[in-house]
Amino acid sequence: MTKRPLAAIENDFKGKDVVSISQFDRASLETVFAATGRMKAELAGKRFGAYLRETTTALMFFEPSSRTFMSFSSAVKRLGGVTLENQNAGTTSSAVKGETLEDTAKVFSNYADLLVVRHPEVGSVERIARAASIPVVNAGDGAGEHPTQAIMDLFTIRERFGSLDGIKGVMTGDLLYGRTVHSILHALCNFNDVTIYLLAPERLKLPSEMVRSLQSRNLRLIEIASEKDIPADAKFWYWTRVQKERFDDPEEYNALRNRFIVTPQLMNEKAGHDTILMHPLPRVGEIDERVDVDTRAIYLTDQIAHGVYARMALLSLILGKL
Ligand code: NCD
C-alpha cells in the first residue's frame, strides 16, 4: 500500500502519519479519546489485549526524552508488540556520519511497521514522514508540535469535565517554544466555546501569527500579564517550563525562567475547588513541590498515566488493530 504522507485522519487512522494535531478533525479526536478510555479500562482490569502482536515499532529519538520514550516503549510492549529503540540517535545513528533524514527514513521503513520520531528541528518529522513508506508519529519536533502529548492531555481534561466544549483554561510559561501548548491549542479549535487565557513573559508569548490563525478558527484567546488576572472559574491550569534548549544565550534563559511559579498560596488564592493543575513535565522549578500533595495537582498522577493509554490507542489505530 502506498502511503499518502500527512493525510488528514478523517476518522480512518490505518496507515496514516501523525505529524500535526491539525490532521485531526473532531470525530478523529473523539475516536482516539474513546480508544484511550478503552485502554485505560482494560489495563485497570490487568487484562492486556495483545493488539500489537506481530508488529514492530521503531523509536528514533534525536533529542533527550525520558517520559515520552518510555511511554511509547511501554505502550508497544504491553500490547504485545516489539520495539527497535534508538534513544540517542543524534549521537549514535548514521546522522553523525552525515546521513540525511530522508535516507534514514527510507532505511527504517524496511525494519519496522511504524516509526516514532523526536527531533530538535521544526519540520524534521514531516520530512521523515514524506520519505518513509511506513506511518510516522511525531514525538516532538523542536518547538513545533507534540501531538501525542496533546491527545493525552486533552483526554485528561475531557475525562475530568465530561466535555471539551465550553471549557476554560489557563496556559502558562513558554508559549513560544512549547510544542505541547501549540498542539493542544490547535486541537482545541475543533471544540465549541473554548476560552484559553495565555500567561507568558513578553519574550515567550505565543507567536502572533499563531494567535491570529487560532482565533480565526474559533478559539477565544485572552492574553494576561499577571497571575492576578487568572479567572476564578478556569477548569485547568497548564503550566510549562521555559525550554532552555531553545536559547542560544544562557543569560537570557536565566532571566526568563521561573517568572511564573505555582505555590500553595497561588493555588489557594486563584484556583477553583475543581481546577486541575497540569504540566507536561519535566518541571524545573515552576511548580513548588509543596503543591504536589494538593489533590488538584495531577501532573504526577492521572496526567502521566494517560500517556501510555493514549499512545497504545493511537498506535493500535494506525496499525489497524482497533
Ligand atoms: C515536553 C516536550 O518534550 O515537549 N515533555 C514531554 O514530552 N513530556 C515538555 C517539555 O519538555 O518541557
Residues whose N, C-alpha, C, O or C-beta is under 5 A from the ligand:
A	BS01	NCD	R67 T68 G140 H146 R179 T180 R241 P280 L281 P282
